Amino acid sequence: MQRIFQSKRTNYQKIFYNGSLSALVFSYFLLGTEIWAYINSWANVIFGLRISAVAAVVATALLHSFYLVNVKKGLMILCSSLTIGFFMEIVGVTTGFPFGGYIYNKSLFLLFNKVFIGVPPMWFTLGYIALNITNELLGGEKKPLIYFLVIDSFCLTSWDLTMDPVMSTGLHTWTWVKGEFFGVPLTNFVGWTFTGLIISFMNRVVILHGKRETKKEKIDVMLYLYLYLLVYFVYLSIYCHHPEFAVPGIFAMVPYLLLPKKKKT
């Protein structure tokens, strides 16, 4: 009976892994399609492609979490990250803490309680990617928990070094009251690190109970998803005529992509 149960679990894991890989491939396909649309000035389809890209990226991470742990814990990671991300965004737009003063563009129709609904899912996605990358970098070694929490939060915040200037100064999705870094206040990155620490703590301690899950994969899906997010926002920096916005993200994110990984078990 135990062998049958294990066999079914293995089959489901293959389905979730293949589903995650397929969603990743679809994300890259959407990126290529958007670049083609941009080159050919098909502005009317770009917004729809971007919404689809967010959905594909989130699906890649969620299906991978089902593969890595299980459906229940994967959904717990999703719900926890969405809740924390949305709560911090509400506090942020209301009080300015911990990111600094900002408001979302009111012309966006995808606003819920003053927050763009595409933002909380990305807190989940980045938090889950960071969890996987940190596990690969440090492996199953018995290092202090704080190492994992800090690397998680830095990995997550590295993406924001390019994302935030692009989305605010470049695309005007939100507006900062003042900012020293391409129009973005430095307090924003402190806020991202702080929020990343909370998400990482919930994922690692509360949900996974300290287990540092890694599995052998033919293709490292989360690493390629992290690369996708970098490439996508390099493209967006060019799209909004500010290619300089891509430089900080490249310098911050590439080391996570190139550092030698511990062998998966």
Residue frames relative to the residue before (quaternion, step in Angstrom):
aa qw qx qy qz dx dy dz
M 1.0000 0.0000 0.0000 0.0000 0.00 0.00 0.00
Q 0.6556 0.5111 -0.3067 0.4636 3.57 0.96 -0.89
R 0.6422 0.5218 -0.3229 0.4594 3.56 1.04 -0.80
I 0.6337 0.5225 -0.3250 0.4688 3.61 1.03 -0.77
F 0.6515 0.5155 -0.3091 0.4629 3.56 0.95 -0.92
Q 0.6564 0.5121 -0.3030 0.4637 3.56 0.98 -0.90
S 0.6355 0.5345 -0.3205 0.4558 3.56 1.05 -0.80
K 0.6530 0.5058 -0.3115 0.4698 3.59 0.97 -0.85
R 0.6362 0.5277 -0.3207 0.4625 3.56 1.00 -0.86
T 0.6492 0.5172 -0.3125 0.4619 3.57 0.96 -0.86
N 0.6436 0.5214 -0.3164 0.4624 3.59 1.00 -0.82
Y 0.6547 0.5005 -0.3089 0.4748 3.57 0.96 -0.85
Q 0.6306 0.5339 -0.3341 0.4535 3.57 1.01 -0.78
K 0.6315 0.5217 -0.3314 0.4683 3.60 1.01 -0.76
I 0.6421 0.5236 -0.3188 0.4603 3.57 0.99 -0.87
F 0.6838 0.4806 -0.2905 0.4659 3.59 0.88 -0.95
Y 0.6452 0.5134 -0.3289 0.4605 3.59 0.98 -0.79
N 0.6760 0.4828 -0.2920 0.4740 3.59 0.89 -0.93
G 0.6247 0.5292 -0.3321 0.4684 3.58 1.09 -0.70
S 0.6501 0.5095 -0.3077 0.4723 3.56 1.00 -0.85
L 0.6534 0.5094 -0.3042 0.4702 3.56 0.97 -0.87
S 0.6429 0.5198 -0.3159 0.4655 3.59 1.00 -0.81
A 0.6494 0.5067 -0.3131 0.4728 3.60 0.99 -0.83
L 0.6195 0.5365 -0.3356 0.4645 3.57 1.08 -0.72
V 0.6522 0.5048 -0.3063 0.4753 3.57 0.91 -0.93
F 0.6461 0.5169 -0.3138 0.4658 3.58 0.99 -0.84
S 0.6046 0.5539 -0.3522 0.4512 3.61 1.07 -0.71
Y 0.6725 0.4794 -0.2930 0.4817 3.57 0.94 -0.89
F 0.6108 0.5447 -0.3423 0.4616 3.57 1.09 -0.70
L 0.6556 0.5047 -0.3058 0.4711 3.58 0.96 -0.87
L 0.6242 0.5317 -0.3366 0.4630 3.58 1.03 -0.76
G 0.6607 0.5001 -0.3043 0.4698 3.56 0.92 -0.90
T 0.6455 0.5185 -0.3123 0.4658 3.57 1.02 -0.83
E 0.6600 0.5033 -0.3160 0.4597 3.59 0.97 -0.83
I 0.6313 0.5171 -0.3352 0.4708 3.59 0.99 -0.77
W 0.6374 0.5163 -0.3173 0.4759 3.58 1.03 -0.83
A 0.6507 0.5081 -0.3103 0.4712 3.59 0.99 -0.84
Y 0.6407 0.5211 -0.3210 0.4636 3.59 1.01 -0.78
I 0.6554 0.5134 -0.3118 0.4578 3.59 0.93 -0.89
N 0.7571 0.3677 -0.1893 0.5057 3.57 1.04 -0.83
S 0.4682 -0.7235 0.4076 0.3019 3.59 1.31 0.33
W 0.3491 0.7123 -0.5300 0.2998 3.59 0.94 0.90
A 0.0665 -0.8653 0.4964 0.0200 3.55 0.65 1.17
N 0.6351 0.5794 -0.3347 0.3858 3.59 1.06 -0.68
V 0.7160 0.4290 -0.2645 0.4830 3.63 1.17 -0.35
I 0.5120 0.6919 -0.4057 0.3075 3.58 1.23 -0.39
F 0.6475 0.5246 -0.3364 0.4386 3.62 0.90 -0.84
G 0.6601 0.5067 -0.3053 0.4629 3.58 0.94 -0.86
L 0.6316 0.5259 -0.3270 0.4664 3.57 1.06 -0.75
R 0.6594 0.5132 -0.3142 0.4506 3.59 1.01 -0.77
I 0.6345 0.5036 -0.3314 0.4836 3.59 1.00 -0.75
S 0.6452 0.5144 -0.3118 0.4710 3.58 1.01 -0.82
A 0.6320 0.5421 -0.3267 0.4472 3.57 1.06 -0.77
V 0.6259 0.5248 -0.3353 0.4695 3.60 1.00 -0.80
A 0.6607 0.5092 -0.3026 0.4612 3.58 0.93 -0.92
A 0.6676 0.5059 -0.3008 0.4559 3.59 0.95 -0.88
V 0.6489 0.5191 -0.3136 0.4595 3.58 1.00 -0.84
V 0.6615 0.4960 -0.3012 0.4751 3.58 0.94 -0.93
A 0.6449 0.5215 -0.3179 0.4594 3.60 0.98 -0.84
T 0.6109 0.5542 -0.3466 0.4466 3.59 1.04 -0.75
A 0.7003 0.4615 -0.2653 0.4756 3.57 0.87 -0.98
L 0.6692 0.5145 -0.3122 0.4359 3.59 0.90 -0.90
L 0.6729 0.4818 -0.2985 0.4754 3.60 0.87 -0.90
H 0.6319 0.5230 -0.3350 0.4636 3.56 1.06 -0.68
S 0.6279 0.5250 -0.3395 0.4635 3.60 1.05 -0.69
F 0.6060 0.5331 -0.3495 0.4759 3.59 1.10 -0.66
Y 0.6605 0.5031 -0.2902 0.4758 3.56 1.06 -0.81
L 0.7126 0.4839 -0.2694 0.4306 3.57 0.83 -1.00
V 0.7938 0.1722 -0.0927 0.5758 3.59 0.87 -0.91
N 0.5741 -0.5207 0.3773 0.5069 3.57 0.18 -1.30
V 0.7194 -0.4571 0.2924 0.4337 3.58 -1.26 0.24
K 0.6569 0.5319 -0.3194 0.4285 3.57 0.88 -0.93
K 0.7242 0.4223 -0.2535 0.4827 3.56 0.76 -1.00
G 0.5901 0.5632 -0.3637 0.4498 3.58 1.12 -0.59
L 0.6713 0.4774 -0.2836 0.4909 3.57 0.99 -0.87
M 0.6162 0.5369 -0.3451 0.4615 3.58 1.09 -0.64
I 0.6344 0.5115 -0.3224 0.4816 3.58 1.01 -0.80
L 0.6367 0.5321 -0.3162 0.4599 3.57 0.99 -0.87
C 0.7165 0.4593 -0.2629 0.4545 3.58 0.70 -1.09
S 0.6397 0.5263 -0.3234 0.4574 3.57 0.99 -0.81
S 0.6921 0.4765 -0.2794 0.4646 3.59 0.84 -0.97
L 0.6300 0.5265 -0.3321 0.4643 3.60 1.00 -0.80
T 0.6725 0.5077 -0.2946 0.4509 3.56 0.92 -0.95
I 0.6756 0.4818 -0.2922 0.4755 3.57 0.87 -0.96
G 0.6677 0.5145 -0.3009 0.4460 3.57 0.88 -0.96
F 0.6814 0.4806 -0.2895 0.4700 3.57 0.88 -0.96
F 0.6423 0.5285 -0.3233 0.4512 3.60 0.97 -0.85
M 0.6821 0.4792 -0.2951 0.4670 3.59 0.89 -0.92
E 0.6281 0.5209 -0.3387 0.4684 3.60 1.08 -0.65
I 0.6345 0.5184 -0.3279 0.4702 3.59 0.99 -0.80
V 0.6558 0.4913 -0.3038 0.4862 3.57 0.92 -0.92
G 0.6521 0.5481 -0.3128 0.4202 3.57 0.97 -0.87
V 0.7274 0.4205 -0.2568 0.4777 3.59 0.77 -1.00
T 0.6658 0.5074 -0.2989 0.4582 3.59 1.19 -0.50
T 0.8324 0.2072 -0.0644 0.5099 3.58 0.85 -0.98
G 0.4760 -0.6598 0.4546 0.3624 3.59 1.16 -0.50
F 0.6253 0.5044 -0.3420 0.4876 3.59 1.28 -0.13
P 0.6709 -0.2341 -0.7020 -0.0467 1.67 -1.89 1.64
F 0.5511 0.6778 -0.3587 0.3290 3.58 1.30 -0.08
G 0.5510 -0.5175 0.4503 0.4753 3.54 1.03 -0.88
G 0.6416 -0.5641 0.3583 0.3765 3.57 -1.21 0.36
Y 0.2141 0.7635 -0.5871 0.1630 3.56 -0.82 1.02
I 0.1269 -0.7630 0.6258 0.1004 3.56 -1.30 0.36
Y 0.4521 -0.6675 0.5182 0.2855 3.54 -1.15 0.65
N 0.5911 -0.5802 0.4339 0.3546 3.55 -1.16 0.67
K 0.3856 -0.7652 0.4697 0.2126 3.58 -0.54 1.15
S 0.5789 0.5868 -0.3841 0.4159 3.60 1.21 -0.28
L 0.5305 0.6049 -0.4163 0.4235 3.59 1.27 -0.21
F 0.3060 -0.7713 0.5266 0.1848 3.58 -0.75 0.97
L 0.6429 0.5100 -0.3255 0.4698 3.60 1.26 -0.21
L 0.3599 0.7144 -0.5092 0.3176 3.56 0.83 1.05
F 0.0307 -0.7689 0.6382 0.0230 3.56 -1.06 0.80
N 0.8264 -0.1037 0.0155 0.5532 3.55 -0.51 1.23
K 0.7224 -0.4735 0.2017 0.4617 3.54 0.97 1.08
V 0.6603 0.4799 -0.3061 0.4899 3.62 1.26 0.06
F 0.4551 -0.6653 0.5234 0.2764 3.58 -0.97 0.91
I 0.4419 -0.7535 0.4197 0.2467 3.58 -0.56 1.15
G 0.5922 0.5796 -0.3734 0.4171 3.60 1.20 -0.22
V 0.5873 0.6252 -0.3590 0.3678 3.60 1.23 -0.34
P 0.6794 0.4984 -0.3301 0.4256 3.69 0.68 -0.91
P 0.6401 0.5168 -0.3571 0.4424 3.68 0.90 -0.68
M 0.6466 0.5120 -0.3330 0.4570 3.59 1.10 -0.58
W 0.5535 0.5626 -0.3998 0.4662 3.60 1.19 -0.40
F 0.6366 0.5107 -0.3223 0.4796 3.57 1.01 -0.78
T 0.6878 0.5085 -0.2904 0.4290 3.54 0.77 -1.08
L 0.6987 0.4595 -0.2781 0.4726 3.59 0.83 -0.98
G 0.6385 0.5289 -0.3330 0.4492 3.58 1.00 -0.76
Y 0.6855 0.4757 -0.2866 0.4708 3.56 0.98 -0.84
I 0.6099 0.5321 -0.3483 0.4728 3.60 1.03 -0.73
A 0.6645 0.5151 -0.3029 0.4488 3.57 0.89 -0.98
L 0.6146 0.5533 -0.3416 0.4465 3.58 1.00 -0.80
N 0.6932 0.4769 -0.2735 0.4661 3.58 0.91 -0.92
I 0.6711 0.4990 -0.3078 0.4537 3.57 0.89 -0.90
T 0.6513 0.5073 -0.3159 0.4676 3.58 0.97 -0.82
N 0.6291 0.5286 -0.3331 0.4624 3.59 1.00 -0.79
E 0.6602 0.5009 -0.3041 0.4699 3.57 1.02 -0.79
L 0.6653 0.5111 -0.3046 0.4510 3.58 0.99 -0.83
L 0.7874 0.3215 -0.1511 0.5038 3.58 0.90 -0.95
G 0.3242 -0.7764 0.4833 0.2419 3.56 1.26 -0.37
G 0.7101 -0.4527 0.3311 0.4257 3.55 -1.23 -0.44
E 0.3308 0.7662 -0.4931 0.2455 3.54 1.25 0.29
K 0.4767 -0.6868 0.4773 0.2708 3.55 -1.11 0.74
K 0.1357 0.7788 -0.5892 0.1673 3.51 0.39 1.30
P 0.6401 -0.5243 0.3804 0.4131 3.60 -1.16 0.45
L 0.6078 -0.5879 0.4015 0.3518 3.55 -1.07 0.78
I 0.6096 0.5895 -0.3592 0.3897 3.58 0.98 -0.79
Y 0.5743 0.5808 -0.3812 0.4330 3.62 1.11 -0.59
F 0.6861 0.4867 -0.2750 0.4655 3.54 0.90 -1.01
L 0.6586 0.5194 -0.3129 0.4456 3.59 0.94 -0.88
V 0.6841 0.4907 -0.2895 0.4554 3.57 0.89 -0.92
I 0.6721 0.4778 -0.3067 0.4753 3.60 0.89 -0.90
D 0.5852 0.5650 -0.3612 0.4559 3.60 1.05 -0.72
S 0.7279 0.4561 -0.2536 0.4448 3.56 0.71 -1.11
F 0.6513 0.5003 -0.3209 0.4717 3.61 1.04 -0.72
C 0.6203 0.5399 -0.3308 0.4629 3.57 1.06 -0.79
L 0.6625 0.5068 -0.2834 0.4733 3.54 0.99 -0.89
T 0.7060 0.4750 -0.2648 0.4537 3.58 0.87 -1.00
S 0.5458 0.6347 -0.3987 0.3744 3.60 1.12 -0.58
W 0.6364 0.5355 -0.3199 0.4538 3.57 1.04 -0.81
D 0.6529 0.5474 -0.3145 0.4185 3.57 1.02 -0.82
L 0.5313 0.6386 -0.4105 0.3761 3.61 1.16 -0.40
T 0.7304 0.3260 -0.2136 0.5609 3.58 1.18 -0.55
M 0.6350 0.5741 -0.3369 0.3919 3.57 0.93 -0.91
D 0.7133 0.4869 -0.2866 0.4147 3.59 0.74 -1.02
P 0.6527 0.4847 -0.3396 0.4730 3.66 0.86 -0.75
V 0.6428 0.5269 -0.3230 0.4526 3.59 1.01 -0.81
M 0.7422 0.4380 -0.2399 0.4469 3.57 0.75 -1.08
S 0.7296 0.3998 -0.2459 0.4973 3.60 1.06 -0.62
T 0.7728 0.3433 -0.1883 0.4995 3.59 0.42 -1.20
G 0.7273 0.4525 -0.2460 0.4537 3.57 0.97 -0.84
L 0.8264 0.2188 -0.0777 0.5129 3.59 0.69 -1.12
H 0.3506 -0.7847 0.4551 0.2329 3.61 1.32 -0.08
T 0.2335 0.7692 -0.5530 0.2192 3.57 1.00 0.81
W 0.7567 -0.0275 -0.0207 0.6528 3.56 1.22 -0.57
T 0.3032 -0.7559 0.5610 0.1485 3.55 -1.27 0.43
W 0.3085 -0.7463 0.5657 0.1669 3.55 -0.93 0.96
V 0.5461 -0.6069 0.4653 0.3420 3.55 -1.08 0.71
K 0.7530 -0.1622 0.1090 0.6283 3.56 1.04 -0.83
G 0.0240 0.8213 -0.5690 0.0353 3.56 -1.15 0.52
E 0.3303 -0.7678 0.5241 0.1636 3.56 -0.97 0.91
F 0.7352 0.3912 -0.1979 0.5170 3.58 1.19 -0.58
F 0.7813 -0.2602 0.1222 0.5540 3.61 -0.01 1.32
G 0.7412 -0.4030 0.2186 0.4903 3.59 1.00 0.80
V 0.6467 0.4919 -0.3051 0.4968 3.59 1.32 -0.05
P 0.4214 -0.7067 0.4957 0.2779 3.64 -0.83 0.87
L 0.5623 -0.6138 0.4369 0.3407 3.57 -1.09 0.68
T 0.5663 0.6002 -0.3835 0.4147 3.57 1.17 -0.51
N 0.5540 0.6170 -0.3953 0.3952 3.59 1.17 -0.50
F 0.6937 0.4740 -0.2810 0.4639 3.58 0.95 -0.86
V 0.5759 0.5368 -0.3666 0.4957 3.56 1.22 -0.48
G 0.6540 0.5174 -0.2973 0.4650 3.57 1.02 -0.88
W 0.6389 0.5164 -0.3215 0.4710 3.58 1.03 -0.77
T 0.6509 0.5072 -0.3163 0.4680 3.57 0.96 -0.86
F 0.6450 0.5265 -0.3067 0.4612 3.57 0.99 -0.87
T 0.6781 0.4743 -0.2836 0.4846 3.58 0.90 -0.96
G 0.6269 0.5423 -0.3262 0.4545 3.57 1.04 -0.76
L 0.6277 0.5333 -0.3266 0.4635 3.57 1.06 -0.75
I 0.6502 0.5131 -0.3130 0.4647 3.58 0.99 -0.85
I 0.6671 0.4960 -0.2975 0.4695 3.59 0.89 -0.96
S 0.6561 0.5137 -0.3068 0.4600 3.57 0.95 -0.90
F 0.6466 0.5166 -0.3200 0.4611 3.60 0.95 -0.85
M 0.6566 0.5029 -0.3136 0.4666 3.58 0.92 -0.86
N 0.6723 0.5042 -0.2995 0.4518 3.57 0.90 -0.92
R 0.7682 0.4150 -0.2063 0.4416 3.55 0.73 -1.11
V 0.7788 0.3645 -0.1842 0.4760 3.57 0.82 -0.97
V 0.7545 0.4083 -0.2237 0.4626 3.56 0.71 -1.07
I 0.7734 0.3611 -0.1890 0.4856 3.60 0.84 -0.96
L 0.7921 0.3037 -0.1526 0.5070 3.59 0.78 -1.00
H 0.3390 -0.7901 0.4622 0.2171 3.61 1.30 -0.01
G 0.7438 -0.4478 0.2172 0.4462 3.54 0.96 0.93
K 0.4987 0.6502 -0.4405 0.3667 3.62 1.24 -0.06
R 0.2084 -0.7802 0.5821 0.0945 3.55 -0.89 0.99
E 0.1250 -0.8578 0.4975 0.0318 3.51 0.33 1.35
T 0.1096 0.7349 -0.6675 0.0490 3.53 -1.10 0.84
K 0.0679 -0.7879 0.6110 0.0352 3.56 -1.15 0.61
K 0.5424 -0.5995 0.4747 0.3480 3.54 -1.19 0.57
E 0.0022 0.7891 -0.6133 0.0333 3.57 -0.91 0.97
K 0.5085 -0.6269 0.4926 0.3253 3.55 -1.08 0.74
I 0.7675 0.0984 -0.0415 0.6321 3.55 1.10 -0.82
D 0.3830 -0.7278 0.5222 0.2256 3.58 -0.78 1.04
V 0.2697 -0.8322 0.4628 0.1434 3.55 0.18 1.34
M 0.7013 0.4779 -0.2918 0.4412 3.60 0.80 -0.95
L 0.6183 0.5313 -0.3509 0.4607 3.58 1.05 -0.63
Y 0.6830 0.4634 -0.2830 0.4885 3.58 0.98 -0.81
L 0.5992 0.5310 -0.3655 0.4748 3.59 1.16 -0.45
Y 0.6211 0.5248 -0.3269 0.4817 3.58 1.06 -0.75
L 0.6347 0.5152 -0.3130 0.4834 3.57 1.02 -0.85
Y 0.6248 0.5465 -0.3360 0.4451 3.58 0.97 -0.85
L 0.6695 0.5024 -0.3055 0.4539 3.59 0.88 -0.92
L 0.6264 0.5142 -0.3350 0.4807 3.58 1.07 -0.67
V 0.6832 0.4889 -0.2914 0.4575 3.59 0.79 -1.03
Y 0.6444 0.5389 -0.3304 0.4302 3.59 0.95 -0.88
F 0.7417 0.4042 -0.2451 0.4758 3.58 0.87 -0.87
V 0.5168 0.5548 -0.4304 0.4897 3.58 1.24 -0.13
Y 0.6421 0.5096 -0.3103 0.4814 3.57 0.99 -0.86
L 0.6744 0.4974 -0.3042 0.4531 3.61 0.89 -0.91
S 0.6135 0.5395 -0.3593 0.4512 3.59 1.06 -0.62
I 0.6393 0.4893 -0.3099 0.5059 3.57 1.14 -0.67
Y 0.6167 0.5677 -0.3276 0.4359 3.57 1.04 -0.86
C 0.7621 0.3453 -0.1972 0.5110 3.60 0.93 -0.87
H 0.5168 -0.6985 0.3749 0.3233 3.59 1.31 0.46
H 0.6127 0.4827 -0.3807 0.4967 3.56 1.05 0.81
P 0.0551 -0.8426 0.5351 0.0275 3.63 0.52 1.09
E 0.5588 0.6156 -0.3893 0.3966 3.60 1.18 -0.44
F 0.5578 0.6130 -0.3889 0.4023 3.60 1.20 -0.46
A 0.6360 0.5668 -0.3264 0.4094 3.59 1.13 -0.61
V 0.5663 0.6661 -0.3729 0.3107 3.59 1.10 -0.68
P 0.6889 0.4735 -0.3214 0.4449 3.67 0.74 -0.88
G 0.6518 0.5227 -0.3117 0.4526 3.58 0.99 -0.83
I 0.6286 0.5337 -0.3330 0.4573 3.57 1.02 -0.79
F 0.6946 0.4750 -0.2804 0.4619 3.58 0.84 -0.98
A 0.7032 0.4713 -0.2719 0.4576 3.60 1.04 -0.75
M 0.7507 0.4339 -0.2202 0.4468 3.59 0.96 -0.86
V 0.6032 0.6055 -0.3620 0.3722 3.59 1.00 -0.78
P 0.6197 0.5432 -0.3799 0.4203 3.68 0.88 -0.67
Y 0.6368 0.5171 -0.3393 0.4604 3.62 1.02 -0.70
L 0.6687 0.5002 -0.2926 0.4659 3.57 1.15 -0.63
L 0.7635 0.4031 -0.1855 0.4692 3.57 1.12 -0.67
L 0.5357 0.6389 -0.4189 0.3595 3.60 1.13 -0.49
P 0.5430 -0.6283 0.4379 0.3444 3.60 -0.97 0.79
K 0.3104 -0.7672 0.5408 0.1500 3.56 -0.96 0.92
K 0.5028 -0.6000 0.5240 0.3355 3.50 -1.28 0.50
K 0.5623 -0.5987 0.4367 0.3670 3.58 -1.08 0.59
K 0.4205 -0.7028 0.5183 0.2461 3.55 -0.97 0.92
T 0.2361 -0.7690 0.5786 0.1348 3.51 -1.17 0.61
